[in-house]
Amino acid sequence: MEAAPSVNARVDDDLLTPVPPTPSDLRRARQLLLETLDDIGRDPALVRSRILRAAAILGVHDAIRRNRTPPPLLPPRARTAIITFIRTHLEKTLTLNEIARVAGLSTSYLSRAFKATFGVPTHAYIKRLRVERAIDLIRHTDTPLCEVALMCGFCDQSHMSNVFRRLFGDTPSRCRQGHFTPALPAMPLLVEVDVPPRR
């Protein structure tokens, strides 16, 4: 016995059936879009649902599905809060949940919006900052490499050395000795945030 399709599947199939719109359909689509304007800042899921329903009525749903909107960008206040939090807690294990909580966002929204805003996923950005801080400490202080690794959020000196080898083909100790100058590839301009110096 074959399972009946879910109600949602039937509704979606009905909505997406290509039929030329009647004058009544056009009025209904117009009404849906006008209602959507009222909710645009309050309920993104409802807005999306109404736009898709209106598009289905108008027979343009295929164009909408092909031209999906890009992921949202982080609002400036959330960007500043996130970057400040990451930079001031770099020595700790940072989770997406913690970062999302600081910005007042869900983790799924944060993941999409962070990558859309900065061009890299959150974990890649954190790794980049850890490496940049490590390079600075290695080149400009006498702090032991094992302490540098922990101060920058690496598990231990071996972990930091492995990251350096992968990125630069050399070790932190050879960097400290001046045998090579690490150069990271350019990254999109990120929010400049004044972060108090670590003590």
Buried (B, 14 or more C-beta within 10 A) or exposed (E): EEEEEEEEEEEBEEEBEEEEBEEEBEEBBEEBBEEBEEEEEEEEEEBEEBBBBBBBBBBBBEEBEEEEEEEEBBBEEBBBBBBBBBBEBBBEEBEBEBBBBBBEBBBEBBBBBBBEBBEBBBEBBBBBBBBBBBBEBBEEEEBEBEEBBBBBBBEEBEBBBBBBEEBBEBBBEBBBEEEEEBEEEEBEEBBEBEEEEEE
